[in-house]
């Protein structure tokens, strides 16, 4: 095996390890969302969720999951707006976050080509 093949094999191993961790990372983000109260503003909870999603934004492209990274970036921006607004989330905002979480989950299932 030459150096390029060895490097490609190592990158594949890293990408596979990243992919194996994605279901748990997505589950944790979804659980954080479910734990947020809907009748009051929870800045700490939203910031935790924002940080978790932000980590996927950067790491997704690093490991070849461009769609995941794009979905995470969109969700990260939505959550950032909610944090800055500092108000109770509306039903429409909650629905948008749920849709974005589903898109994130779908993107996590798509293996890089």
C-alpha angles and dihedrals in degrees: 000000000000125000094264093051091047091051092048091050091051092049090050090051090051092047091049091050090049091049091051090056096048099084091057093045091051091046090053092050091049091048091051088053092049091050094055113103113242096205098057140035112260108190095175093052093047091047090051090051091045091053093048092051091044089058090057091049092064101031096047096069092039090062097039099264099125095159090052091050092050093048090048092049091053092048091044090056092048092051091045090056090051092050091050093047092057093200136118109278117255123229089253092053091049090050092050091051090050090052091048091049089053090050089050091051092048091049091050090058093055111092119216115261 
